[in-house]
Amino acid sequence: MVVGMLTGCRPSVEIPDRLHSLITIEALRLAWRPDRNADAYAARLLRLLERKANLRPQLTLDQMHGMDEAVAWGTALARDLAEFRRGCLPWSTVDRGALLFGPPGTGKTTFARALAGTCGVPLICGSLYQWQAAGHLGDMLKAMRATFNEARAMAPSILFIDEIDSFGDRASFMHEYRDYSTQVVNGFLEELDGVGGREGVVVVGACNTPDRMDPAILRSGRLDRAILVPRPNQEALERILRHHLGGDLPNVDLAAAALLALGGTGADCERWVRCARRHARHSSRAMTGDDLLEEIRGTRHARSTEEVYRYAIHEAGHALVLAVERPGALVIASIRETGDAQGGVVSDRRHRGLMTRKEIAGELRMLLGGRAAEEVVFGDVSAGAGGSADSDLARATALAVSALHAYGLDDGEDGLLWRGMPTPDALAAMLTARPDLGRRITAMLATAYAEAKDLITIRRKDLDAVAQLLIDRETVGGREIDALVSDMRI
């Protein structure tokens, strides 16, 4: 009927019933050309609707595990978008954006696909790197605008922007390309809520850490809801493994595999299952539970008994401090070899208190607990606490600098002065340029280290018990360690 009104005659091209729900005013406008007849208009509209239908992912939120907060938000958004499409809810009452943050591989991109699938709307993807590939600043901004226009044309839709922290923070731009980077951020902000609007477009951004982002991007009305996507717990890992296994290993209990996989991500689960299938296929046999367990354990280098014991003592030191000072916060402790790491401890950030001096001191003790345990047990230490920007010592140093530099917790000569959050790239230069700050950080870490050593010395039996569990099982859940520590007598 609309085509007939605009062109003066009925088209011979029919729009299938399955596409009727995708017809919007925006789609009708985009398909219209004043020089086209009814058939040309209907054909263009059909192509637009078919493309819109093909952009609808089949994955849904009920297939997402271990990200309860994100799923709850997405489910509520799906209900609101359905009401908005029926005209029962104004766009002003719908959440227009969210930021997903968490460790790499936890499923932030997959969540965006599942969100679009549950909402029954197209998913449009973009990133700063993709837009920059278009050329110089003008071309880059044009490519960004084209992605937003595509999302508007498909509205209601989900626009997913990966690695959104790559835009950076305008306040920290000090390099020679400062003007360029500032215009990029300004252009992005204009697309988020400029005069053109984006009714029907929900923007979902993803990054590993939101600290580097310009605060204006997270302002109300933009990406104003930040949702942590954590590493999955044992129960979630079991469900994720089962999902990727499909019809394989239907009668195999995956509890042992999920326990061994603690600390891994959804992406890790997909890789383990894929590699286990390949190993069985190359051996001309069906996959077994042992294939999966071997893939989760990974390629292990020969480690001597002494090395395994030291790794176990190191990780037990972290776990013990955390179990004593913040019961319930420990998720897992492991000495499973993964890449360059020989183990690790995972904690639940939701158990953190306010960032007070006391809380920061406890976090420092936990970070230095592995090194402290080595010194208590062996009388010397390895380099395991140091190394990269993700090492225990680097993280402890960054936290201590943040306390004095950005959190306003400095009783020293600087007093209440904000100097900005330290970044891994700038941390070493910052401490070199300010020897006075370096001395205060050294004192903070020395105090935390001495306190961690005292705690571990007093709870030596607990340390040995946790270390033996790690030697026996490689990976141990936090609840078991909490129970063991609470039951032990000093």
Summary of the structure (lengths in Angstrom):
residues: 490
radius of gyration: 27.0
end to end distance: 82.9
largest distance: 91.4
contacts: 1551
relative contact order: 0.08
helix: 59%
strand: 8%
